Each structure stands twice: as structure tokens, then as C-alpha cells.
Amino acid sequence: MAPATSSTSSAITLNINGEKHHLPIDHRTTLLDALRERLDLTGTKKGCDQGQCGACTVLVDRRRVVSCLSLAVAAEGREITTIEGVAEGDELHPVQQAFLDLDGYQCGYCTPGQICSAIAVIEEHAAGWPSAVTDDPGPEAGPPPLTPDEIRERMSGNLCRCGAYVSIVRAVARAAESHAEHRAEAAKGTAA
């Protein structure tokens, strides 16, 4: 039997980290609160609760979203990836590995949001999306060099209270290099 709903609640299905979760939810519930309070996915952190710190960043359809400002009902039917879902089993995602290798964290509170944001940043850059500091944002220019200034601009929505920014920029750069190498290998494989 379906759970009872009212005019202010619905039974929804959220696809999180490849797993479907069915739950009745108040329409005003944020995606962040649904993840943390209803589904016990506490890797996503509640920082400012105003969309300004990035600690709650998750990926929705592979694009970064501050989950404290997103309603859970708006995420129904979309692919949600939290920090718990970025690794492949016991193998860390290249961004996670780069953060670990280069000390891209200190207290670790902002790290899940930083990592989710960095994954999207690398994808956006590879797709040729410009940032506010991109010299030639024309589509024919292709992806701009991923300089430290580009990384800082693209990651500017994620704050680190400990100030690990230098290491975060290096970690994103290393993960982006790894991503580019994998894309090049995949392109060779399809061309052969």
C-alpha cells in the first residue's frame, strides 16, 4: 500500500549513487536534508545552509548542485551522485586520490563538496565551457588551459575554512591531467 500523502507531501523516488530510494517527503524538504536526515548519507555536509559555502555540493545529472538550496522533489527522476558514490568499489575516484596524495584537505569538513565540485569542474573544462577568467570563450577556441587561475575561478563556490586552497588547486590539476590522459587513451581505442 502506498504511503499516505497530503497536499504538502508526496511519495518520491530518488536515484542516488545508482540505487533507487522510495520515500514520502514534504515538498519543502531540501535535497540536503533528504540525503542526511532521511537516507543517512551524511558525507554531504551542511555548512552555511544558504548556498554560499559549497559543503553540500552533490552531482545531479553530472552537474554540481548545492543541495541545501535544491528541493528533493525537484531531483526525482534525476541521477544524483554524492561523495559516497564517486569511488568504484575500493578504488578511489582520481579526484579523491589526488586530494589524498596532495593533502587537498585539512579538517575534511568541506572535502566531500570540494571533490564533487572538482569532478564537475573537470568535466565542464573538458567540454570547453568557459569560466569568468577564460581568455577566449568562443566555441572554436576549445578548452582553455586549466591554469591555477582557471581552477580557482571554477572552484570559487567551495570554501575551505582551513585554507587548503593551494593543495586543492594542485589536486584538481592532477586529476584533470589524469582525466585528459584517460580521454586520450579512450579516443585511441575507438580510432583503432
LINNOR-V352514 format. One record per backbone hydrogen bond with DSSP energy under -1.0 kcal/mol. CO is the residue of the C=O (numbers start at 1). NH is the residue of the N-H. E is the energy in kcal/mol with one decimal. If there is no record, write none. Layout:
BEGIN
co=CO nh=NH e=E
co=CO nh=NH e=E
END
This chain:
BEGIN
co=6 nh=9 e=-1.2
co=8 nh=27 e=-2.9
co=10 nh=25 e=-3.4
co=12 nh=23 e=-2.6
co=14 nh=21 e=-2.6
co=15 nh=80 e=-2.8
co=16 nh=19 e=-1.9
co=19 nh=16 e=-2.7
co=21 nh=14 e=-2.9
co=23 nh=12 e=-2.8
co=25 nh=10 e=-2.4
co=26 nh=29 e=-2.0
co=29 nh=72 e=-2.6
co=30 nh=34 e=-2.2
co=31 nh=35 e=-2.6
co=32 nh=36 e=-2.7
co=33 nh=37 e=-2.3
co=33 nh=38 e=-1.1
co=34 nh=39 e=-1.5
co=35 nh=41 e=-3.0
co=40 nh=42 e=-1.1
co=53 nh=159 e=-3.1
co=54 nh=57 e=-1.8
co=55 nh=45 e=-1.5
co=56 nh=67 e=-1.3
co=58 nh=65 e=-2.6
co=59 nh=81 e=-3.1
co=60 nh=63 e=-1.4
co=63 nh=60 e=-3.2
co=65 nh=58 e=-2.3
co=66 nh=69 e=-1.6
co=67 nh=32 e=-2.0
co=70 nh=31 e=-3.6
co=72 nh=75 e=-1.4
co=75 nh=78 e=-2.0
co=79 nh=61 e=-3.6
co=80 nh=17 e=-3.1
co=81 nh=59 e=-2.7
co=82 nh=85 e=-2.1
co=83 nh=86 e=-1.1
co=88 nh=91 e=-2.1
co=91 nh=88 e=-2.6
co=93 nh=97 e=-2.6
co=94 nh=98 e=-2.3
co=95 nh=99 e=-2.4
co=96 nh=100 e=-2.2
co=97 nh=101 e=-3.1
co=98 nh=102 e=-2.4
co=99 nh=104 e=-2.7
co=110 nh=114 e=-2.5
co=111 nh=115 e=-2.9
co=112 nh=116 e=-2.4
co=113 nh=117 e=-2.4
co=114 nh=118 e=-2.7
co=115 nh=119 e=-2.3
co=116 nh=120 e=-1.7
co=117 nh=121 e=-2.7
co=118 nh=122 e=-2.4
co=119 nh=123 e=-1.7
co=120 nh=124 e=-3.0
co=121 nh=125 e=-2.8
co=122 nh=126 e=-2.4
co=123 nh=127 e=-1.7
co=124 nh=129 e=-2.4
co=125 nh=128 e=-1.8
co=131 nh=134 e=-1.1
co=138 nh=141 e=-1.6
co=145 nh=147 e=-1.9
co=147 nh=151 e=-2.6
co=148 nh=152 e=-2.9
co=149 nh=153 e=-2.3
co=150 nh=154 e=-2.7
co=151 nh=155 e=-2.3
co=153 nh=156 e=-1.2
co=155 nh=158 e=-2.2
co=164 nh=168 e=-2.2
co=165 nh=169 e=-2.8
co=166 nh=170 e=-1.9
co=167 nh=171 e=-2.4
co=168 nh=172 e=-2.6
co=169 nh=173 e=-2.3
co=170 nh=174 e=-2.5
co=171 nh=175 e=-2.5
co=172 nh=176 e=-2.5
co=173 nh=177 e=-2.1
co=174 nh=178 e=-2.2
co=175 nh=179 e=-2.4
co=176 nh=180 e=-2.5
co=177 nh=181 e=-2.3
co=178 nh=182 e=-2.3
co=179 nh=183 e=-2.3
co=180 nh=184 e=-2.3
co=181 nh=185 e=-2.4
co=182 nh=186 e=-2.4
co=183 nh=187 e=-2.3
co=184 nh=188 e=-2.0
co=185 nh=189 e=-2.2
co=186 nh=190 e=-1.8
co=187 nh=191 e=-1.5
co=188 nh=192 e=-1.4
END
